[in-house]
Amino acid sequence: MKYSLNHGWSFARGRIEDAKEDVLKRAEIVEIPHCVDIYSPQYISEKSYQGDYTYQLRFDCKSDLPVKTLRFNGAMLQFDCFLNGVNLGHFISGYLPVDIDVSKAIRPKNNLLTVYLDGREDPDIPPFGKVVDYLTFAGIYREVELLCRPKAHIKDAFVEAKANGQVSIKLALSEEAEVHIKVLDGDQIVYEGKETSFCIPKVHSWSIEDPHLYEFVFTCEEDEVRKSIGFRDIAWRKEGFFLNGKRIPLIGLNRHQTYPYFGPAAPKSLQYEDADILKASGINVVRTSHYPQSEHFLDRCDQIGLLVLDEIPGWQFIGTSKKWRQNCRDFTRRMIVKERNHACLVAYGLRIDESADDDELYSSLQKIREELDPGRASLGVRNFKDSHCLEQIYGYNDFSGDSLAHGADPSKQLKGGEGKPLLITENNGHMFPTKSFDATDRRLEHALRHAKTLSDILSDTGYCGGIAWCAFDYNTHKDFGSGDHICHHGVFDIFRNPKYAAAFYKSQGEEPFLEVASLVQPGDFNEALMPKIYCFTNADYVELHKGEDYIGKFYPAKDEFPSLPHPPVIVDDIIGATFNEKGITEKDGKKIVEAFNYCAQNGFNRLKLGHKVTLVRLMAKYKMDFSHVYATYAKYIQSWGEGSLLWRFIAYKDGKKVGEVHRGPSTEFHYELKSERDTLIHGDTYDCLRLSLVKKDQYGTILPYASDPIRIETEGPIEVYGPNLVSLYGGATSVYIRSKETKAPKEAIVRIEGHDGALEYRLLVRPQ
Ligand code: GAL
């Protein structure tokens, strides 16, 4: 039996002795997952959590099964644990679970659990010892559970399941006992027995498109363990990554686990949502940089078919102390045991990100992998081209992409990985930090750099694929980021709202999609120009209409991005079919249109000699002076006054319209408040939903320079997590709503109000 111990903890700063007493009677009452502060999204100091904290919980134990274990799924960083005054020991968690045997100390009623948490960076524990480019907020930030089991119980079950239905199970039991195994496909039992090796005929395999899972139920006396298992074959070869025999070019993003306000202490629903956002963003793999992440996140990746590469805790630095190295080995062991049943997990990250060669350490990690899961490959990530590679996959962080002309270096330059599968594990990131409120041209270039890098990677069959830096903006140390303690490296901002780069990735998927990466406002660009307009889409072509006029059809830019599944569509002619001047021949008209478009994109001062010669020749031919030419230019290009028109971009696939985006002068404004969910379930932990709040104009364009103050109020058993007065951030933000205890289902309302309107969002809160 598993009991959750997440509600109603007392919490105080400092180490408050004495663990035998309710020393925190009047302290703050908190819920787990918990971080030691409700952090502002920006300008956070890493000093703020370098300290001691005391947590206490009173609880009853309903079970009379003899073996009791307390499980801390994640507490940053280390703690002393006392139960009823008995010192149970000192434990290091960080990013990994800790199990504590409390069989002797526990009693049926009124137990007092005291945790003295030390959140300081400790140079003997990875990732610490030097600098780290991410924040490691302190707190008991993942769930706490009490496991009650009979003497003979299942300590662990490791299932390997192949695409041909072959199953092989390794059981770890507390003592010799019989284990009954049942395999369920939905409600249907497809295997029942005691064998640990068997075959399920005609098995429904697990894949990215169809992530089918079976439920394995292990029973030993009154102990029951359940695992969701996918049947699939994974192969990493020099020629690429293969899932069930099919080569899949990997397209991915790196993910840090922190959120605004919550730090890392986000409950299951938000962990699920992150996986859902990434899956919907068109990628097929995520790297849990640079540490093991929540089981909820991995569970969701299993369920939705998102591949995962995990990683041991670390960042560039390898400690020389015995303790540091021992902790690194210990974390490796604990990560593999925690994660080895996940179908989504395609390789272990068994090298500290971007660290130097260290054959002694890394060969010892290989031994641990061979002992615990020899069938799964491991990946080593470095940022240099020549290196020892004790892992099966050579990961390389390629930050050579410094412009739109160069995205990634060719795979043949990677000397250390010769004969091994090669994977680009990071790119972009700090090379072009981009905020969601940056000017359009920067946000566009950010997206195009990702497009260029991915195209370069996919065109090189020596690579298995590329994983860009990174999914979401994340909080970081003073030494990194924009001075605001944020690395604005995400394709989504810290609130999970998409930048243009996220639209680029989404356009690489197959769900019909169109985003126009421009506000189509000359004043938004230098010199009031109108640069080429990029459409991120997976359609066959995009039509542009201005007002009532049809301008033209535009196709994916295969020449510029030859290897992308769906190159962007570039609208480089905003006059097109509308050019109609009496007396000018069609052939001359085309030349004028070309010169005018060039002018619109680059300015009159930068006209090429060829354009100038053409214009002068045509001026002579048609007896026009420069003011006439300029007036004609203004008629077709300028969009002031009468000229300000509605621009309609319409995407077509297989002859059918699959998307339409409008741009025009923004004169009417409104807010949108959206979530994928409308029910909160207050159960093992509080539940949480993210409401995405966006300001748009009458055409549905997100207004990236809006920073309106927004007041938030709630009614019913919910609360806003974070402040009740927020500012939009790049035209958008997210409002996080937490459930409170309720005995029966109750309606709740979130109300937001800003200058351009008021909205409400209704939801239901119910007990589990
Ligand atoms: C890499 C590092 C990442 C992150 C990134 C920023 O070198 O591995 O953790 O710091 O740079 O672009």
Residues whose N, C-alpha, C, O or C-beta is under 5 A from the ligand:
A	BS01	GAL	D133 D353 E354 N428 G429 H430 W469
